[in-house]
């Protein structure tokens, strides 16, 4: 056995240095977290850099440095940091979720969808991962994939109003109009005062030319929200398409109300179908020129 004091000192130093290095790295990590919480993102990054210089295997430092970088819109660098963190632990859901979110906001939708798929593999009941992936898939116009994810959410929770609204919109994109109408009905079964569900269902009825049903839903939407400008506009269209002559007064009143509430498109319909006496006056050979050239 070696009893040389120098040997023992060197041995202790060898054993102590990695521990000291790790502790120092975590000190910088903690300091960086405090700065991150205060939104001092650049200073936080400096601390995370120092932590990783001392311990390149410190996965939380990569994660939080990525968050700081993303807040500064350094998205590519943030994603590289998360790649490094996941190389250390491929099953780290927090890193996967953060990378997916950063990919999503930076327009890297396919990669974001892949990360949410990995989360779902690890946590099959993660509703928010299904919801996020469904939104991305609809952005990518993968409507069938989005429909499946929203259906999974609804199967897990029948009164998931957000998922029902989203699935009805996806059904519309897939030209499954009855499915879109049915989902609005499901929403109203849970929330009978939901004006948006009546309004959306009214639009879906309108598309399949069920104008009576559309009018009934627009009426209900306006009973709940009398200042819904779009509901007035679309109810006018439903009146006009149902019977342009019989319903002319009702349609014109609604277009006028929609215009007052800010729907600029209503003016074109008013001019075309409701202001004919004014149009005739403007085109009259004697009265028209007083307004100058350029009138049609």
LUMNU-987529 format. One record per residue (C-alpha): residue in three letters; z, y, x. Coordinates in nm, 4 decimals, decimal comma. Layout:
residues N
residu_pz_py_px
Ala_Z_Y_X
...
end
This chain:
residues 296
residu_pz_py_px
Unk_0,0000_0,0000_0,0000
Unk_-0,0996_0,3416_0,1358
Unk_0,2066_0,5738_0,1616
Unk_0,0220_0,8690_0,3115
Unk_0,1136_1,1854_0,1075
Unk_-0,2381_1,3192_0,1483
Unk_-0,3753_1,0051_-0,0163
Unk_-0,1512_1,0543_-0,3216
Unk_-0,2474_1,4214_-0,3542
Unk_-0,6192_1,3388_-0,3388
Unk_-0,5705_1,0568_-0,5909
Unk_-0,3894_1,2915_-0,8321
Unk_-0,6583_1,5539_-0,7963
Unk_-0,9297_1,2991_-0,8706
Unk_-0,7431_1,1850_-1,1837
Unk_-0,6488_1,5358_-1,2953
Unk_-0,9805_1,7214_-1,2474
Unk_-1,1749_1,5578_-1,5342
Unk_-0,8798_1,6163_-1,7656
Unk_-0,8524_1,9781_-1,6580
Unk_-1,2265_2,0215_-1,6982
Unk_-1,2181_1,8750_-2,0508
Unk_-0,9245_2,0938_-2,1470
Unk_-1,0984_2,4008_-2,0120
Unk_-1,4127_2,3124_-2,2038
Unk_-1,2117_2,2855_-2,5245
Unk_-1,0446_2,6167_-2,4529
Unk_-1,3872_2,7780_-2,4413
Unk_-1,4875_2,5867_-2,7527
Unk_-1,1861_2,7226_-2,9404
Unk_-1,2540_3,0754_-2,8153
Unk_-1,6149_3,0449_-2,9282
Unk_-1,5078_2,9267_-3,2723
Unk_-1,2853_3,2319_-3,3118
Unk_-1,5751_3,4606_-3,2215
Unk_-1,8083_3,2685_-3,4539
Unk_-1,5639_3,3214_-3,7398
Unk_-1,5678_3,6954_-3,6670
Unk_-1,9519_3,6936_-3,6613
Unk_-1,9558_3,7828_-3,2890
Unk_-2,2461_3,5437_-3,2437
Unk_-2,3671_3,6500_-2,8982
Unk_-2,0165_3,6339_-2,7493
Unk_-1,9576_3,3012_-2,9205
Unk_-2,2701_3,1615_-2,7556
Unk_-2,1406_3,2670_-2,4132
Unk_-1,8174_3,0746_-2,4763
Unk_-2,0042_2,7663_-2,5983
Unk_-2,2266_2,7878_-2,2883
Unk_-1,9163_2,7820_-2,0707
Unk_-1,7699_2,4902_-2,2655
Unk_-2,0886_2,2887_-2,2170
Unk_-2,1133_2,3835_-1,8503
Unk_-1,7777_2,2130_-1,8065
Unk_-1,8450_1,9196_-2,0388
Unk_-2,2045_1,8501_-2,1382
Unk_-2,0910_1,5731_-2,3735
Unk_-1,8893_1,8045_-2,5979
Unk_-2,0894_1,7590_-2,9196
Unk_-1,8988_2,0198_-3,1288
Unk_-2,0008_2,2890_-2,8772
Unk_-2,3686_2,2066_-2,9379
Unk_-2,3125_2,2135_-3,3137
Unk_-2,1347_2,5480_-3,3213
Unk_-2,3678_2,7051_-3,0654
Unk_-2,6524_2,6032_-3,2955
Unk_-2,4779_2,7790_-3,5856
Unk_-2,4352_3,0944_-3,3790
Unk_-2,8001_3,0847_-3,2711
Unk_-2,9218_3,0309_-3,6274
Unk_-2,7266_3,3377_-3,7400
Unk_-2,9199_3,5307_-3,4778
Unk_-3,2398_3,3639_-3,6071
Unk_-3,2881_3,1707_-3,2831
Unk_-3,3928_2,8715_-3,4894
Unk_-3,5809_2,6710_-3,2247
Unk_-3,2861_2,6916_-2,9846
Unk_-3,0449_2,5979_-3,2613
Unk_-3,2478_2,2890_-3,3456
Unk_-3,2595_2,1863_-2,9789
Unk_-2,8796_2,2091_-2,9641
Unk_-2,8479_1,9886_-3,2703
Unk_-3,0914_1,7404_-3,1173
Unk_-2,8556_1,7176_-2,8192
Unk_-2,5512_1,6748_-3,0433
Unk_-2,7218_1,3983_-3,2402
Unk_-2,8298_1,2279_-2,9189
Unk_-2,4565_1,1929_-2,8535
Unk_-2,3791_1,0765_-3,2084
Unk_-2,6752_0,9950_-3,4327
Unk_-2,4482_0,9387_-3,7342
Unk_-2,2876_1,2837_-3,7284
Unk_-2,3488_1,3986_-4,0853
Unk_-2,2338_1,7539_-4,0183
Unk_-2,4966_1,7893_-3,7448
Unk_-2,7647_1,6307_-3,9625
Unk_-2,6817_1,8615_-4,2517
Unk_-2,6816_2,1687_-4,0277
Unk_-3,0123_2,0735_-3,8644
Unk_-3,1669_2,0061_-4,2050
Unk_-3,0571_2,3475_-4,3319
Unk_-3,1915_2,5275_-4,0241
Unk_-3,5209_2,3374_-4,0443
Unk_-3,5439_2,4327_-4,4093
Unk_-3,4895_2,8061_-4,3610
Unk_-3,7292_2,8092_-4,0642
Unk_-4,0063_2,6408_-4,2627
Unk_-3,9882_2,2986_-4,0974
Unk_-3,9705_2,1252_-4,4335
Unk_-4,0799_1,7749_-4,3340
Unk_-3,8090_1,7560_-4,0667
Unk_-3,5502_1,8896_-4,3111
Unk_-3,6445_1,6228_-4,5658
Unk_-3,6132_1,3537_-4,2965
Unk_-3,2614_1,4701_-4,2091
Unk_-3,1511_1,4694_-4,5715
Unk_-3,2950_1,1173_-4,5990
Unk_-3,0795_1,0123_-4,3008
Unk_-2,7735_1,1626_-4,4713
Unk_-2,8511_0,9673_-4,7887
Unk_-2,8795_0,6464_-4,5821
Unk_-2,5346_0,7149_-4,4378
Unk_-2,3779_0,8424_-4,7613
Unk_-2,5709_0,7005_-5,0609
Unk_-2,3665_0,9015_-5,3126
Unk_-2,4200_1,2400_-5,1457
Unk_-2,5472_1,4358_-5,4457
Unk_-2,6060_1,7559_-5,2526
Unk_-2,8353_1,5752_-5,0071
Unk_-3,0419_1,4459_-5,3002
Unk_-3,0508_1,7961_-5,4495
Unk_-3,1553_1,9577_-5,1220
Unk_-3,4216_1,6939_-5,0543
Unk_-3,5593_1,7305_-5,4065
Unk_-3,5989_2,1055_-5,3572
Unk_-3,7796_2,0528_-5,0261
Unk_-4,0069_1,7853_-5,1716
Unk_-4,1038_2,0166_-5,4570
Unk_-4,1804_2,2882_-5,1985
Unk_-4,4058_2,0332_-5,0244
Unk_-4,5621_1,9592_-5,3665
Unk_-4,4373_1,6014_-5,3507
Unk_-4,3478_1,6254_-5,7172
Unk_-4,3039_1,2534_-5,7710
Unk_-4,0537_1,2330_-5,4855
Unk_-3,8685_1,5358_-5,6210
Unk_-3,8705_1,3820_-5,9696
Unk_-3,7085_1,0638_-5,8339
Unk_-3,4320_1,2597_-5,6601
Unk_-3,3540_1,4709_-5,9662
Unk_-3,3516_1,1549_-6,1776
Unk_-3,0970_1,0020_-5,9380
Unk_-2,8767_1,3093_-5,9807
Unk_-2,9018_1,2903_-6,3602
Unk_-2,8211_0,9189_-6,3565
Unk_-2,5082_0,9994_-6,1562
Unk_-2,4102_1,2888_-6,3857
Unk_-2,5865_1,3155_-6,7211
Unk_-2,4777_1,6768_-6,7779
Unk_-2,6126_1,8055_-6,4441
Unk_-2,7754_2,1130_-6,5996
Unk_-2,9281_2,2315_-6,2719
Unk_-3,0979_1,8947_-6,2148
Unk_-3,2195_1,8811_-6,5755
Unk_-3,3769_2,2269_-6,5457
Unk_-3,5388_2,1315_-6,2161
Unk_-3,6695_1,7983_-6,3457
Unk_-3,8180_1,9677_-6,6514
Unk_-4,0080_2,2041_-6,4208
Unk_-4,1252_1,9090_-6,2072
Unk_-4,2358_1,7230_-6,5208
Unk_-4,4412_2,0265_-6,6146
Unk_-4,6106_2,0187_-6,2726
Unk_-4,6880_1,6502_-6,3285
Unk_-4,8313_1,7398_-6,6723
Unk_-4,5577_1,5274_-6,8300
Unk_-4,5045_1,7900_-7,0983
Unk_-4,3052_1,5669_-7,3299
Unk_-4,0687_1,4853_-7,0443
Unk_-4,0215_1,8576_-6,9783
Unk_-3,9522_1,9187_-7,3482
Unk_-3,7068_1,6277_-7,3630
Unk_-3,5077_1,7544_-7,0636
Unk_-3,4691_2,0953_-7,2301
Unk_-3,3371_1,9092_-7,5334
Unk_-3,0840_1,7302_-7,3128
Unk_-2,9671_2,0632_-7,1737
Unk_-2,9210_2,2010_-7,5250
Unk_-2,7232_1,8930_-7,6273
Unk_-2,4691_1,9853_-7,3585
Unk_-2,5053_2,3640_-7,3884
Unk_-2,6338_2,4750_-7,7330
Unk_-2,6218_2,8437_-7,6331
Unk_-2,8448_2,8110_-7,3295
Unk_-3,1139_3,0740_-7,3869
Unk_-3,3136_2,9647_-7,0816
Unk_-3,3478_2,6117_-7,2155
Unk_-3,4834_2,7437_-7,5467
Unk_-3,7188_2,9788_-7,3641
Unk_-3,8505_2,7105_-7,1279
Unk_-3,8972_2,4611_-7,4091
Unk_-4,0791_2,7289_-7,6058
Unk_-4,3246_2,7698_-7,3168
Unk_-4,3755_2,3941_-7,2936
Unk_-4,4441_2,3764_-7,6697
Unk_-4,6886_2,6625_-7,6258
Unk_-4,8806_2,4739_-7,3553
Unk_-4,9290_2,1734_-7,5874
Unk_-5,0320_2,4173_-7,8638
Unk_-4,7330_2,3455_-8,0878
Unk_-4,7008_2,7098_-8,1818
Unk_-4,4564_2,6622_-8,4693
Unk_-4,2125_2,4779_-8,2437
Unk_-4,2656_2,7376_-7,9721
Unk_-4,1866_3,0201_-8,2131
Unk_-3,8686_2,8457_-8,3278
Unk_-3,7459_2,8162_-7,9688
Unk_-3,8381_3,1741_-7,8753
Unk_-3,6526_3,2892_-8,1886
Unk_-3,3426_3,1008_-8,0752
Unk_-3,3687_3,2392_-7,7229
Unk_-3,3832_3,5932_-7,8594
Unk_-3,0907_3,5359_-8,0944
Unk_-2,8833_3,4455_-7,7889
Unk_-3,0331_3,7116_-7,5597
Unk_-3,1990_3,9969_-7,7549
Unk_-3,3051_4,1695_-7,4317
Unk_-3,5125_3,8828_-7,2931
Unk_-3,8396_4,0648_-7,2233
Unk_-4,0356_3,7483_-7,1404
Unk_-3,9276_3,5819_-7,4628
Unk_-4,0763_3,8722_-7,6613
Unk_-4,3959_3,8509_-7,4575
Unk_-4,4420_3,4768_-7,5051
Unk_-4,3390_3,4881_-7,8707
Unk_-4,6149_3,7432_-7,9216
Unk_-4,8613_3,5062_-7,7563
Unk_-4,7421_3,2247_-7,9825
Unk_-4,7845_3,4457_-8,2916
Unk_-5,1323_3,5464_-8,1760
Unk_-5,2455_3,1920_-8,0994
Unk_-5,1037_3,0537_-8,4217
Unk_-5,2942_3,3019_-8,6370
Unk_-5,4231_3,6253_-8,4800
Unk_-5,4919_3,7998_-8,8102
Unk_-5,1930_3,6940_-9,0189
Unk_-4,9479_3,7402_-8,7304
Unk_-5,1030_4,0542_-8,5837
Unk_-4,8192_4,2873_-8,6799
Unk_-4,5518_4,0494_-8,5525
Unk_-4,7374_3,9915_-8,2247
Unk_-4,7935_4,3626_-8,1684
Unk_-4,4279_4,4426_-8,2346
Unk_-4,3229_4,1818_-7,9763
Unk_-4,5719_4,3014_-7,7141
Unk_-4,4469_4,6552_-7,7673
Unk_-4,0866_4,5412_-7,7229
Unk_-4,1797_4,3388_-7,4130
Unk_-4,3492_4,6445_-7,2630
Unk_-4,0425_4,8594_-7,3331
Unk_-3,8305_4,5988_-7,1510
Unk_-4,0550_4,5967_-6,8458
Unk_-4,3320_4,3371_-6,8928
Unk_-4,6352_4,5338_-6,7760
Unk_-4,8800_4,2612_-6,8824
Unk_-4,8012_4,3402_-7,2445
Unk_-4,9989_4,6647_-7,2172
Unk_-5,3282_4,4750_-7,1807
Unk_-5,2600_4,2781_-7,4974
Unk_-5,1540_4,5891_-7,6842
Unk_-5,4739_4,7680_-7,5821
Unk_-5,6908_4,4727_-7,6714
Unk_-5,5384_4,3679_-8,0015
Unk_-5,3071_4,6394_-8,1319
Unk_-5,4470_4,9818_-8,0362
Unk_-5,7960_4,9493_-8,1801
Unk_-5,7793_5,2779_-8,3644
Unk_-5,6929_5,4546_-8,0380
Unk_-5,9693_5,2665_-7,8545
Unk_-6,2207_5,3685_-8,1209
Unk_-6,1098_5,7299_-8,0822
Unk_-6,1509_5,7160_-7,7034
Unk_-6,5016_5,5727_-7,7352
Unk_-6,6146_5,8089_-8,0080
Unk_-6,9195_6,0098_-7,8877
Unk_-6,7569_6,3414_-7,9754
Unk_-6,3893_6,2815_-7,8983
Unk_-6,4267_6,0508_-7,5980
Unk_-6,5599_6,2971_-7,3342
Unk_-6,2623_6,5280_-7,3701
Unk_-6,0694_6,2737_-7,1529
Unk_-6,3293_6,2908_-6,8740
Unk_-6,5398_6,0195_-6,7116
Unk_-6,4355_5,6668_-6,6253
Unk_-6,3069_5,5511_-6,9656
Unk_-6,4492_5,2273_-7,0999
end
